[in-house]
Amino acid sequence: MSADSILEVDGFSGGFENRPGVIDAVLEHVSFAVPTGSSTAIVGESGSGKSLTALAVMGLAPSRFRRTAGSIRLGGRDLTSTSEHELRRVRGREVGMVFQDARSALNPVFTVGHQLADVCRAHRGVSRREALREAEHMLDRVRVPEAARRMQQYPHEFSGGMAQRAMLAMALISRPRLLILDEPTTGLDVTIQADVLDLIIDIKAETGMTTCLITHDLGVVAETCDRVVVMRGGEVREIGSCEQIISAPTDPYTRQLIDDSRMVETR
Ligand SMILES: Nc1ncnc2c1ncn2[C@@H]1O[C@H](COP(=O)(O)OP(=O)(O)OP(=O)(O)O)[C@@H](O)[C@H]1O
């Protein structure tokens, strides 16, 4: 394992305890690293274990999930032996996550501005006034038009694409070192998908932040990432540079993913 990887998942295995004492294995010896500054993608079909791996990194795996082996190190710290209290500090400050369905991840009873400011205060210890100013600045930065007015609105008043931008602002406002994006554009209209992807590419270029993009679509990966981890059935099947994986995949499953992806349309 290399010292310049912000995230190191090493032999991580686990499953669900659906019946007491019996663990149905889901993740099997998952090992990969996310080099600091990279744009690493985790790709695979639905059910391959991508989201579960990311949730384990966040310390947010479902309550019935049990780790059976391995470790997850973030910035050199072993998360599998970190207390829940510490994990709360790590989430946000060290690692932020954007989920697929932004509107359901936002709290429906508070305005978007209120929620952004709360996250800012919790992680950066600034005054309420400063947090509100930062929240508006962040909404503007993720290209939400009329940020000041949007601050006062509730999540249901945001379209899917705008809600996804607000989620991105929420993840960015605590300035995490690693940003995990779980299918951030799935379910959005194609043109909105392209806008959100462009935004992610621009923010990455501006901040130099490390990103980990989870997707089933290798077409998206080709546009946004430099490294690829291919998962299937809870296992890592192949790891390589984006170029190598796309031009010369060694695993037949990766080849199938390439054929299924949007790249087929542009070839
Ligand atoms: N709460 C749960 N209880 C039992 N099994 C679960 C639970 N959550 C996920 N699983 C199982 O774990 C496996 C991995 O799921 P995961 O969500 O990580 O896949 P994924 O690759 O991210 O797919 P998707 O893109 O559909 O989210 C799946 O087989 C799923 O059925």
The ligand as a MOL file (V3000), in Angstrom:
LIG
                    3D

  0  0  0     0  0            999 V3000
M  V30 BEGIN CTAB
M  V30 COUNTS 31 33 0 0 0
M  V30 BEGIN ATOM
M  V30 1 N -29.5610 -3.7020 3.4990 0
M  V30 2 C -29.2140 -4.7670 2.7710 0
M  V30 3 N -29.5630 -6.0220 3.1730 0
M  V30 4 C -29.2110 -7.1110 2.4540 0
M  V30 5 N -28.4990 -7.0660 1.3200 0
M  V30 6 C -28.1360 -5.8510 0.8590 0
M  V30 7 C -28.4620 -4.6400 1.5550 0
M  V30 8 N -27.9410 -3.5900 0.8580 0
M  V30 9 C -27.3160 -4.1340 -0.2260 0
M  V30 10 N -27.4380 -5.4700 -0.2320 0
M  V30 11 C -26.8650 -6.4040 -1.2230 0
M  V30 12 O -25.4940 -6.1210 -1.3630 0
M  V30 13 C -25.0970 -6.2770 -2.7200 0
M  V30 14 C -24.3140 -5.0650 -3.1590 0
M  V30 15 O -25.1700 -3.9320 -3.2170 0
M  V30 16 P -24.6640 -2.4880 -3.6710 0
M  V30 17 O -25.7820 -1.5400 -3.4340 0
M  V30 18 O -23.3650 -2.1900 -3.0500 0
M  V30 19 O -24.4550 -2.6930 -5.2200 0
M  V30 20 P -24.1190 -1.6040 -6.3100 0
M  V30 21 O -23.0350 -2.1990 -7.1330 0
M  V30 22 O -23.8280 -0.2870 -5.7070 0
M  V30 23 O -25.4550 -1.5550 -7.1390 0
M  V30 24 P -26.4140 -0.3290 -7.4000 0
M  V30 25 O -25.7740 0.4330 -8.5120 0
M  V30 26 O -27.6970 -0.9870 -7.7970 0
M  V30 27 O -26.5240 0.4440 -6.1050 0
M  V30 28 C -26.3600 -6.5170 -3.5240 0
M  V30 29 O -26.4190 -7.8860 -3.8320 0
M  V30 30 C -27.4630 -6.1360 -2.5960 0
M  V30 31 O -28.5920 -6.9550 -2.8190 0
M  V30 END ATOM
M  V30 BEGIN BOND
M  V30 1 1 1 2
M  V30 2 1 2 3
M  V30 3 2 2 7
M  V30 4 2 3 4
M  V30 5 1 4 5
M  V30 6 2 5 6
M  V30 7 1 6 7
M  V30 8 1 6 10
M  V30 9 1 7 8
M  V30 10 2 8 9
M  V30 11 1 9 10
M  V30 12 1 10 11
M  V30 13 1 11 12
M  V30 14 1 11 30
M  V30 15 1 12 13
M  V30 16 1 13 14
M  V30 17 1 13 28
M  V30 18 1 14 15
M  V30 19 1 15 16
M  V30 20 2 16 17
M  V30 21 1 16 18
M  V30 22 1 16 19
M  V30 23 1 19 20
M  V30 24 2 20 21
M  V30 25 1 20 22
M  V30 26 1 20 23
M  V30 27 1 23 24
M  V30 28 2 24 25
M  V30 29 1 24 26
M  V30 30 1 24 27
M  V30 31 1 28 29
M  V30 32 1 28 30
M  V30 33 1 30 31
M  V30 END BOND
M  V30 END CTAB
M  END
